[in-house]
């Protein structure tokens, strides 16, 4: 499994002192996930998917997840994707071998 930067739609609110608080994440298929609690926020990098911004540590559905807000005003999550190969049994990252197909 690889981890990629996946941009998502986020509904957020602002506290009286100006802190942005994310409330919901909407996935590209339209499914909404309520953020149960924000336990931390700080400037940080996504070590798994690349990129940086304000990292919100969120409780969503009983699990802990990171949600990032970039300086370009976009939100992203670290999403797991299955490595896909057009040729089963051949690793697409294996550039050293020259196989006949």
Sine and cosine of phi, psi and omega as CSV:
sin_phi,cos_phi,sin_psi,cos_psi,sin_omega,cos_omega
0.00,0.00,0.70,-0.71,0.09,-1.00
-0.97,-0.23,0.34,-0.94,0.07,-1.00
-0.90,-0.44,0.78,-0.63,-0.02,-1.00
-0.82,-0.58,0.33,-0.94,0.10,-1.00
-0.99,0.16,0.88,-0.48,-0.01,-1.00
-0.89,-0.46,0.89,-0.45,0.03,-1.00
-0.97,0.25,0.68,-0.74,-0.05,-1.00
-0.72,-0.69,0.36,-0.93,0.12,-0.99
-1.00,0.07,0.68,-0.73,-0.02,-1.00
-0.75,-0.67,0.70,-0.71,0.16,-0.99
-0.99,-0.15,0.77,-0.63,-0.06,-1.00
-0.72,-0.70,0.33,-0.95,0.05,-1.00
-0.80,-0.59,0.21,-0.98,0.03,-1.00
-0.86,-0.50,0.69,-0.72,0.08,-1.00
-0.97,0.24,0.26,-0.97,0.01,-1.00
-0.84,0.54,-0.44,0.90,0.00,-1.00
-1.00,-0.06,0.17,0.98,0.13,-0.99
1.00,-0.04,0.12,0.99,0.01,-1.00
-0.98,0.17,0.78,-0.63,0.03,-1.00
-0.99,0.16,0.78,-0.63,-0.05,-1.00
-0.84,-0.55,0.92,-0.38,0.03,-1.00
-0.94,0.34,0.64,-0.77,-0.04,-1.00
-0.92,-0.39,-0.64,0.77,-0.07,-1.00
-0.65,-0.76,0.53,-0.85,0.17,-0.98
-0.89,-0.45,0.75,-0.66,0.08,-1.00
-0.93,-0.36,0.87,-0.50,0.00,-1.00
-0.97,0.25,0.28,-0.96,-0.06,-1.00
-0.91,0.41,-0.28,0.96,0.07,-1.00
-1.00,0.01,0.07,1.00,0.03,-1.00
1.00,-0.05,-0.15,0.99,0.00,-1.00
-0.94,0.33,0.76,-0.65,-0.01,-1.00
-0.98,-0.22,0.66,-0.75,0.05,-1.00
-0.87,-0.49,0.85,-0.53,0.03,-1.00
-0.98,0.18,0.71,-0.70,0.08,-1.00
-1.00,0.07,0.92,-0.39,-0.07,-1.00
-0.94,0.34,-0.61,0.79,-0.06,-1.00
-0.30,-0.95,0.63,-0.78,0.16,-0.99
-0.98,-0.18,0.90,-0.44,-0.07,-1.00
-1.00,-0.09,-0.30,0.95,-0.01,-1.00
-0.26,-0.96,0.46,-0.89,0.18,-0.98
-0.53,-0.85,0.66,-0.75,-0.04,-1.00
-0.27,-0.96,0.34,-0.94,0.10,-0.99
-0.95,0.30,0.80,-0.59,-0.05,-1.00
-0.34,-0.94,0.26,-0.97,0.05,-1.00
-0.98,-0.18,0.47,-0.88,0.16,-0.99
-1.00,0.04,0.96,-0.28,-0.05,-1.00
-0.97,0.24,-0.35,0.94,-0.03,-1.00
-1.00,0.01,-0.64,0.77,-0.13,-0.99
-0.93,-0.38,-0.18,0.98,-0.07,-1.00
1.00,0.06,0.36,-0.93,-0.03,-1.00
0.99,-0.13,0.18,-0.98,-0.03,-1.00
-0.42,-0.91,0.17,-0.98,0.02,-1.00
0.36,-0.93,-0.50,-0.87,0.09,-1.00
-1.00,0.00,0.86,-0.51,-0.02,-1.00
-0.99,-0.13,0.86,-0.51,0.07,-1.00
-0.99,-0.16,0.81,-0.59,0.12,-0.99
-1.00,-0.03,0.90,-0.44,-0.15,-0.99
-0.86,-0.51,0.58,-0.81,0.19,-0.98
-1.00,-0.09,0.88,-0.47,-0.01,-1.00
-0.73,-0.68,0.89,-0.45,0.05,-1.00
0.84,0.54,0.58,0.81,0.03,-1.00
1.00,0.05,-0.08,1.00,0.01,-1.00
-0.89,-0.45,0.34,-0.94,0.04,-1.00
-0.99,-0.11,0.76,-0.65,-0.03,-1.00
-0.67,-0.75,0.47,-0.88,0.07,-1.00
-0.99,-0.17,0.68,-0.73,0.07,-1.00
-0.80,-0.59,0.78,-0.63,-0.08,-1.00
-0.92,-0.38,0.64,-0.77,0.11,-0.99
-0.90,-0.44,0.92,-0.39,-0.06,-1.00
-1.00,0.08,0.26,-0.97,0.03,-1.00
-0.93,0.37,-0.24,0.97,0.05,-1.00
-1.00,0.03,0.23,0.97,0.04,-1.00
0.93,0.38,0.47,0.88,0.04,-1.00
-0.90,-0.43,0.53,-0.85,0.06,-1.00
-0.97,-0.23,0.60,-0.80,0.13,-0.99
-0.57,-0.82,0.37,-0.93,0.10,-0.99
-0.85,-0.53,0.29,-0.96,0.10,-0.99
-1.00,0.02,0.96,-0.30,-0.08,-1.00
-0.96,-0.26,0.67,-0.74,0.06,-1.00
-1.00,0.06,0.75,-0.67,0.07,-1.00
-0.76,-0.64,0.55,-0.84,0.03,-1.00
-0.99,0.15,0.72,-0.69,0.05,-1.00
-0.90,0.43,0.78,-0.63,-0.08,-1.00
-0.93,-0.37,0.68,-0.73,0.04,-1.00
-0.83,-0.55,0.73,-0.69,0.07,-1.00
-0.94,0.34,-0.35,0.94,-0.02,-1.00
-0.83,-0.56,0.99,-0.17,-0.03,-1.00
-0.82,0.58,0.66,-0.75,0.01,-1.00
1.00,0.03,-0.12,0.99,0.03,-1.00
-0.89,-0.45,0.84,-0.55,0.01,-1.00
-0.95,0.30,0.84,-0.54,-0.02,-1.00
-0.91,0.41,-0.31,0.95,0.03,-1.00
-1.00,0.04,-0.07,1.00,-0.02,-1.00
-0.99,0.11,1.00,0.03,-0.07,-1.00
-1.00,-0.06,-0.12,0.99,-0.03,-1.00
-0.98,0.18,-0.45,0.89,-0.07,-1.00
-1.00,-0.05,0.60,-0.80,0.09,-1.00
-0.91,-0.41,0.97,-0.23,-0.04,-1.00
-0.96,-0.30,0.56,-0.83,0.10,-1.00
-0.99,0.12,0.73,-0.68,-0.01,-1.00
-0.95,-0.32,0.00,0.00,0.00,0.00
